[in-house]
């Protein structure tokens, strides 16, 4: 169950930078900030639950890896952020590292 908590926490980790990006639009400022704060809280709580069974270093690396790679992907596909072969390869390395940490556990 801890790994499920951790994966869900990672997805909520994507939610807070997304909320901040949404808040940069003048008419959606409050919605974006509320979204960011709620996602931070849920993400942190689920990480806390996951760390009861998963070592802190592994949990933190997976949590931030999902957040970093996921935010990169959201940025490219929803906001038109730059996406080059090198950047995709970097995101793939992050995802590979997360998978390796899970399999090595």
Secondary structure, 3 states (H helix, E strand, C coil): CHHHHHHHHHHHHHHHHHHHHHHCCHHHHHHHHHHHHHHHHHHHHHHHHHCCCCCHHHHHHHHHHHHHHHHHHHHHHHHCCCCCHHHHHHHHHHHHHHHHHHHHC
